[in-house]
Amino acid sequence: MLKIFKYSFFDLIRSRWIYAYFSFYLITAISLLYISNDLNRAILSLMNIVIILSPLIGTMFGVMYYYNSREFVELLLAQPVKRTAIFLGQYLGLTVSFSLSFGLGLGLPFLFNGILGSEEIGNFLILLLNGTLLTFIFTAIAFLISLLNENKIKGFGLAIIIWLFFAVIYDGLFLLSLVIFEDYPLDSFALIASIFNPIDLSRIFMMLQLDISALLGYTGAVFNKFLGTNMGIVVALISSLLWVFIPVKGFLHYSLKKDF
């Protein structure tokens, strides 16, 4: 697995897409820091970009990488190599390379602006953690979708629909349900519904860290009451890790049964 990981990682970090991803975050972070001249405001602005772009990039490139490396995978499968080692190695190569690109793209401008000696270092680290977890989550979902669909167009379409559902549609349905059932106690429902959406979970956790939960209104008060505590933070982190583990376990399990 380590050899496949190293091959995938070094192959990907030479890709122009990795440099484009790095350059985007680098230029965006520099621009926001220059315009706002405030670390906290820059982190808040980047939050809105990261929680949408990181899942999208993880989804698109997860599907793209799987289909483009299909012949290479079939060649490896003909060798005495475990299937789980092949797919896990490729998955880690992709996620680590994009996470490294993301971290360096955001990290370098903030380092030069004194983030290490600032009170905002905790918020910045949470931003990096959220972006990295979202990359791992949606890349795993993309691998699972690709393994389940031989047709590339169908795989790409389904992956984009999944991202669109979690990024946009889920929030609409969630708010609609809150309006329809506003006369009922919805504290537990609001918490559980957010945990079932990794993007919402990252957004809420980040907003609570930035102490702007009031922007979430009623739900912000609920989340602040629970997720603002140490126990809530642990639950949020475990939920995010489960969102990584379950899709990874899913595509590894299906890879053992799939007839290539």
Wavefront OBJ file of the C-alpha trace (Angstrom):
o trace
v 0.000 0.000 0.000
v 2.827 2.405 0.864
v 4.445 1.896 -2.541
v 1.156 2.595 -4.325
v 0.591 5.605 -2.080
v 4.053 6.994 -2.856
v 3.594 6.440 -6.587
v 0.153 8.106 -6.605
v 1.313 10.968 -4.391
v 4.429 11.857 -6.401
v 2.519 11.425 -9.653
v -0.198 13.811 -8.475
v 2.028 16.535 -7.023
v 3.514 16.943 -10.508
v 0.042 17.512 -11.923
v -0.898 21.014 -13.099
v -4.223 20.643 -11.266
v -2.416 20.434 -7.930
v -0.490 23.609 -8.758
v -3.705 25.297 -9.876
v -5.419 24.302 -6.617
v -2.446 25.575 -4.597
v -2.304 28.826 -6.591
v -6.021 29.471 -6.158
v -5.873 29.290 -2.367
v -2.571 31.179 -2.262
v -3.902 34.085 -4.349
v -7.256 34.091 -2.546
v -5.641 34.167 0.912
v -3.205 36.923 -0.087
v -6.031 38.992 -1.590
v -8.303 38.656 1.441
v -5.501 39.466 3.876
v -4.516 42.493 1.815
v -8.089 43.802 1.466
v -9.296 43.206 5.031
v -5.963 43.566 6.852
v -7.573 41.438 9.554
v -6.827 37.776 10.227
v -10.251 36.995 11.700
v -12.154 38.505 8.760
v -9.925 36.690 6.280
v -10.550 33.366 8.049
v -14.304 33.993 8.039
v -14.283 34.774 4.305
v -12.155 31.728 3.555
v -14.548 29.533 5.547
v -17.311 30.157 3.014
v -14.960 29.228 0.169
v -13.414 26.161 1.809
v -16.645 24.422 2.849
v -17.945 24.605 -0.731
v -14.801 24.232 -2.832
v -13.026 21.464 -0.892
v -15.952 18.988 -1.212
v -16.387 19.903 -4.897
v -12.708 19.378 -5.707
v -12.600 16.147 -3.695
v -15.675 14.836 -5.511
v -14.612 15.808 -9.035
v -11.010 14.691 -8.819
v -11.883 11.525 -6.911
v -14.113 10.408 -9.772
v -11.715 11.668 -12.437
v -8.688 9.978 -10.899
v -10.436 6.641 -10.533
v -11.613 6.504 -14.142
v -8.302 7.774 -15.558
v -6.299 5.195 -13.586
v -8.627 2.310 -14.436
v -6.140 0.532 -16.745
v -3.340 0.953 -14.197
v -5.563 -0.548 -11.497
v -6.421 -3.529 -13.699
v -2.705 -4.096 -14.279
v -2.060 -4.062 -10.528
v -4.967 -6.418 -9.923
v -3.243 -8.981 -12.132
v -0.322 -8.947 -9.688
v -0.207 -10.606 -6.239
v -1.307 -7.376 -4.542
v -4.251 -7.003 -2.173
v -7.158 -5.045 -3.597
v -7.530 -3.039 -0.419
v -3.868 -2.000 -0.653
v -4.364 -0.756 -4.226
v -7.459 1.339 -3.604
v -6.444 2.602 -0.175
v -3.020 3.588 -1.518
v -4.586 5.524 -4.396
v -7.119 7.151 -2.114
v -4.456 8.321 0.340
v -2.210 9.511 -2.481
v -5.008 11.680 -3.861
v -6.286 13.045 -0.552
v -2.871 13.743 0.956
v -1.625 15.547 -2.170
v -4.692 17.789 -2.362
v -4.702 18.383 1.401
v -1.032 19.359 1.279
v -1.716 21.725 -1.612
v -4.652 23.214 0.289
v -2.690 23.587 3.518
v 0.315 25.236 1.879
v -1.851 27.515 -0.251
v -3.597 28.901 2.822
v -0.746 28.509 5.277
v 2.026 30.492 3.583
v 0.192 33.867 3.412
v -1.009 33.532 7.010
v 2.490 32.618 8.203
v 3.891 35.768 6.641
v 1.111 37.742 8.344
v 2.032 36.476 11.796
v -0.658 33.863 12.404
v 1.644 31.881 14.739
v 1.782 34.709 17.257
v -1.863 35.664 16.874
v -4.924 34.807 18.940
v -6.544 33.546 15.716
v -4.195 30.558 15.399
v -6.866 28.220 16.825
v -9.510 29.375 14.344
v -7.042 29.023 11.473
v -6.128 25.463 12.477
v -9.844 24.572 12.672
v -10.257 25.971 9.150
v -7.411 23.779 7.890
v -8.818 20.753 9.718
v -12.299 21.273 8.259
v -10.956 21.657 4.713
v -8.819 18.531 5.069
v -11.653 16.429 6.520
v -14.035 17.536 3.755
v -11.432 16.539 1.157
v -11.069 13.083 2.724
v -14.851 12.650 3.052
v -15.883 13.595 -0.459
v -12.956 11.858 -2.148
v -14.024 8.645 -0.390
v -17.612 9.180 -1.557
v -16.319 9.777 -5.102
v -14.327 6.518 -5.043
v -17.393 4.627 -3.835
v -19.580 6.126 -6.584
v -16.964 5.326 -9.241
v -16.668 1.710 -8.133
v -20.442 1.322 -8.243
v -20.755 2.790 -11.762
v -18.892 1.536 -14.809
v -20.233 4.362 -16.971
v -18.091 7.502 -16.629
v -20.859 9.953 -17.456
v -23.199 8.355 -14.948
v -20.468 8.343 -12.318
v -19.625 12.029 -12.861
v -23.296 12.997 -12.873
v -24.078 11.115 -9.682
v -21.016 12.549 -7.924
v -22.020 16.128 -8.779
v -25.589 15.445 -7.629
v -24.285 14.117 -4.293
v -22.166 17.246 -3.814
v -25.065 19.504 -4.842
v -27.371 17.698 -2.416
v -25.090 18.210 0.576
v -23.999 21.749 -0.378
v -27.369 23.247 -1.400
v -30.437 20.981 -1.441
v -29.987 19.549 2.056
v -29.966 23.012 3.619
v -33.137 23.950 1.759
v -34.954 20.852 2.971
v -33.639 21.386 6.480
v -34.882 24.999 6.649
v -38.219 24.007 5.114
v -38.747 21.369 7.801
v -37.918 23.913 10.513
v -40.547 26.293 9.117
v -43.229 23.615 8.731
v -42.738 22.188 12.226
v -41.880 25.448 14.007
v -44.517 24.767 16.682
v -42.703 21.628 17.824
v -39.459 21.273 19.827
v -36.796 20.701 17.192
v -33.570 20.894 19.181
v -32.686 17.218 18.820
v -33.845 17.126 15.208
v -31.680 20.137 14.284
v -28.591 18.568 15.844
v -29.101 15.144 14.271
v -29.948 16.597 10.851
v -26.734 18.640 10.828
v -24.594 15.684 11.830
v -25.922 13.836 8.771
v -24.471 16.532 6.510
v -20.659 16.858 6.680
v -20.692 20.306 5.044
v -23.214 21.650 7.563
v -21.269 20.075 10.386
v -18.068 21.811 9.275
v -19.810 25.148 8.761
v -21.499 25.110 12.173
v -18.368 23.981 13.978
v -16.355 26.753 12.314
v -18.942 29.436 13.080
v -19.064 28.377 16.708
v -15.275 28.626 16.909
v -15.435 32.127 15.410
v -18.139 33.024 17.971
v -20.650 34.106 15.325
v -23.308 31.480 16.024
v -25.874 34.288 16.343
v -25.857 34.449 12.543
v -27.509 31.015 12.573
v -30.507 32.280 14.538
v -32.494 29.608 16.396
v -30.294 26.785 15.206
v -27.221 28.756 16.253
v -28.490 28.895 19.837
v -29.125 25.140 19.799
v -25.711 24.313 18.374
v -23.956 26.721 20.700
v -25.646 25.055 23.663
v -24.425 21.596 22.655
v -21.519 21.855 20.205
v -20.056 24.830 22.055
v -19.176 22.543 24.972
v -16.184 20.215 25.118
v -18.522 17.236 24.753
v -20.096 18.824 21.675
v -16.701 19.415 20.090
v -15.770 15.758 20.652
v -19.082 14.598 19.132
v -18.598 16.891 16.108
v -15.060 15.604 15.550
v -16.105 11.945 15.908
v -19.005 12.519 13.499
v -16.626 13.989 10.910
v -14.226 11.064 11.307
v -17.131 8.650 10.849
v -17.965 10.466 7.619
v -14.433 9.587 6.487
v -14.433 6.021 7.784
v -17.813 4.833 6.446
v -17.290 5.730 2.725
v -13.702 4.400 2.882
v -14.929 1.152 4.414
v -17.664 1.065 1.771
v -15.441 1.342 -1.295
v -12.852 -1.053 0.165
v -15.555 -3.614 0.897
v -17.081 -3.288 -2.567
v -13.661 -3.492 -4.258
v -13.281 -7.014 -2.845
v -16.502 -8.139 -4.540
v -16.249 -6.203 -7.791
v -15.445 -8.175 -10.959
v -12.946 -6.147 -12.944
l 1 2 3 4 5 6 7 8 9 10 11 12 13 14 15 16 17 18 19 20 21 22 23 24 25 26 27 28 29 30 31 32 33 34 35 36 37 38 39 40 41 42 43 44 45 46 47 48 49 50 51 52 53 54 55 56 57 58 59 60 61 62 63 64 65 66 67 68 69 70 71 72 73 74 75 76 77 78 79 80 81 82 83 84 85 86 87 88 89 90 91 92 93 94 95 96 97 98 99 100 101 102 103 104 105 106 107 108 109 110 111 112 113 114 115 116 117 118 119 120 121 122 123 124 125 126 127 128 129 130 131 132 133 134 135 136 137 138 139 140 141 142 143 144 145 146 147 148 149 150 151 152 153 154 155 156 157 158 159 160 161 162 163 164 165 166 167 168 169 170 171 172 173 174 175 176 177 178 179 180 181 182 183 184 185 186 187 188 189 190 191 192 193 194 195 196 197 198 199 200 201 202 203 204 205 206 207 208 209 210 211 212 213 214 215 216 217 218 219 220 221 222 223 224 225 226 227 228 229 230 231 232 233 234 235 236 237 238 239 240 241 242 243 244 245 246 247 248 249 250 251 252 253 254 255 256 257 258 259 260
